[in-house]
Amino acid sequence: MKLDQRMQSIRMILSDVDGVLTDGGIQYDNQGIETKKFHVRDGLGIKLWMTSGHAFGLLTARSSHIVRIRAAELQIPIVRQGFEDKLPVAMQVIEEQGLKPEQVCYIGDDLPDIPVMKRVGLAATVADAVAEVRSVAHLVTSRSGGCGAVRELIEKILESQKRWSEQIARYQA
C-alpha cells in the first residue's frame, strides 16, 4: 500500500513520549524532580489534529508527572503511562476508540515501539530513531525527536487528507 493511501485512512495518532515528543534526554534538578523539554510546534500540531476531529494519545513505557501536565495542557484525553509492553495497551485504546488498527498511526523511536508499529496502518518514526525502528517505519520524519517531528507528521497526514489548509486558514486572515 502506498504511503498516501495509508495516511488518508488515519483517524488517530498514538505517540511515544521520550525520544519523540522530547529529545530523549531525562533531566533531574537538584531536588530529584524530572524535567522534560517539549517543542511548542508539536503542541500546536496536536491541537490542530484534534480540532480536525481526530483522536490523539500518548503511550509511554515510563511514568512521569510532567507528561500528565503536558497532556492536560494540550487537552490530550488518551494518556497511558508505565507500560513497557505497549502492544496490548495500544490495541485496547484502538478498540475503546472504535477504530481498526489500519486507522491508526503510531510514532515511536526505540525497540519497545516496534510491536505496535507492525500492527497499525501507519508506522512513523523520527529522524534519530534507532535503525531497527527506522527499518519497520512507513514514514521517517526529517526532524529528530523533540524538534517538531510530531508536527511534521501531523502536517503530512492532514495534507494527504486535504485537511491542512482548513486548519491553517484561521491563522492566515
Secondary structure as UniProt FT lines:
FT   HELIX           3..8
FT   STRAND          12..15
FT   TURN            18..21
FT   STRAND          27..28
FT   TURN            30..31
FT   STRAND          34..35
FT   HELIX           40..51
FT   TURN            52..53
FT   STRAND          55..60
FT   HELIX           65..74
FT   STRAND          78..81
FT   HELIX           86..96
FT   TURN            97..98
FT   HELIX           101..103
FT   STRAND          104..108
FT   HELIX           111..113
FT   HELIX           114..117
FT   TURN            118..119
FT   STRAND          122..125
FT   TURN            127..128
FT   HELIX           131..136
FT   STRAND          139..140
FT   TURN            145..148
FT   HELIX           149..160
FT   TURN            161..162
FT   HELIX           164..168
FT   HELIX           169..171
//
